[in-house]
Amino acid sequence: MSDGNESEALLQVVDVHKRFTGVYALRGVSLTFARGQIYHLLGENGCGKSTLIKIISGAQPPDVGELVIDGKRHAHLTPLEALAAGIETVYQDLSLLPNMSVRENVALTSELAEHGGRLARVFDRRALADRAGRALAAVGLPADADFQATLIEALPLATRQLVAIARAIASEAKFVIMDEPTTSLTQKEVANLIAVLTALRGQGVTVLFVSHKLDECYAIGGEVIVLRDGQTVAQGPIADYTKAQLSELMTGRELAHARYRTQAHSAPQVVLDVRGLGHRRQFRDVSFALHRGEILGVTGLLDSGRNELARALAGVAPADAGSIALDGVPIILSTPADAKRHRIGYVPEDRLSEGLFLDKSIRDNVVTAMISSLRGRFGQLDRKRARALAQQSVKDLQIATPDIDKPVQSLSGGNQQRVLIGRWLAIDPRVLILHGPTVGVDVGSKDIIYRIMQGLSERGIGIVLISDDLPELLQNCDRIMMMSKGRMTGEYRADELTEAELYRALLAQAA
């Protein structure tokens, strides 16, 4: 890189190539990472970002090339060798152990690194607790014994994200890779993470920050590396590039950054009428009307109840108070099957654990919601109709795949998300609940998903868009409703707001 000579370099990637079944993931990538610098790794899904970080972290070997760490050359690393060299990775899927406690997840990685991959038969629990406590406090999480003893599976996704970051801090790493670390964090938590990164940088730690959120990258500052088609196409101070320039470098084409919602497509007809809805102590007395063809945004901080509202509208965690009417007819959403029967589709926030069957084919994932209607007289699946339906979804949603029989896990994040949207379009929905529909997808895929949303609205589908991505809400919605502490606290016309105004309103409601 441009900001450090070899004597200052912590890590160098030298002429690295990697191919999978004849397709190049990386083509001659060479990079130098200086100590105490923050680098933003940008690019569309499929550009080679994941392959690069797996090679650096020891998860995969390069075909050609080498890594140089503190002047020592390595043809390849194992994960334990990478940990021992001070390289820690916070992967997008977090890689936490759900049936173990917060304390164990935060502290055991450093134990593994210190003892060559072996764990002691008897732990010094006080030392583990002290190490975990310091790391948890650094990311703004409770450090008390009760929180440290909490099982990971009992925590919400955003808290797990912070625990994974705390694990990297606990290991006292010299080079920290963060793969989409803010996907489920609120702006307040993102601000806290930026402070953490600044502190790490001050301690001489190098950070490789992989993200699709350009605003966060600019707020953090540092250097930018842009990959496209497995090659480096730009590198330098991020302040030297505009958002439009970075988007064009990533995609190879110019993208729109204005509102996608150029005109309202909603009709007077109310398709979904929600009155006094509540669920235990998570939200209460929520009322709104969604019109035919309208895109209604719902936002709020992490504890606002927006996530729980999304799950209630999908029948995943049913409401215990209030009423819901579809086209004027009262309905009860006790299960996801109820929602499907009433033609309400739900794209969850966490597509990997809640939405997709990763080892199943693209075809099977698309037709899952339509299985009953695709069965013949004797209960057997009509494979011809199933294939035709899946092929039409792939075409309509621009899903990049040569074969619908490939497992869905072989796709990039943006293509996976479109498979999930395609599943619910197959039921000819009246309403779509989109919960963080562009979490973890690149700018090019965001553009495609936003255009799909607008097209669905034009067809008369009512859309509830639950998101903490303020530009996403402002670019796509007719109205934006704000939640705070379990209640609806404000409503705004999206075309009359700026991002700064919406953010100020969000903070004011929380206060």
Secondary structure, 3 states (H helix, E strand, C coil): CCCCCHHHEEEEEEEEEEEECCEEEEEEEEEEEECCCEEEEECCCCCCHHHHHHHHHCCCCCCEEEEEECCEEECCCCHHHHHHCCEEEECCCCCCCCCCEHHHHHHHHHHHHHCCCCCCCCCCHHHHHHHHHHHHHHCCCCCCHHHHCCEHHHCCHHHHHHHHHHHHHHCCCCEEEEECCCCCCCHHHHHHHHHHHHHHHHCCCEEEEECCCHHHHHHHCCEEEEEECCEEEEEEEHHHCCHHHHHHHHHCCCCCCCCCCCCCCCCCCEEEEEEEEEECCCEEEEEEEEECCCEEEEECCHHHCHHHHHHHHCCCCCCCEEEEEECCEEECCCCHHHHHHCCEEEECCCHHHHHCCCCCEHHHHHHHHHCHHHECCCCCECHHHHHHHHHHHHHHCCCCCCCCCCEHHHCCHHHHHHHHHHHHHCCCCCEEEEECCCCCCCHHHHHHHHHHHHHHHHCCCEEEEECCCHHHHHHHCCEEEEEECCEEEEEEEHHHCCHHHHHHHHHHHHC
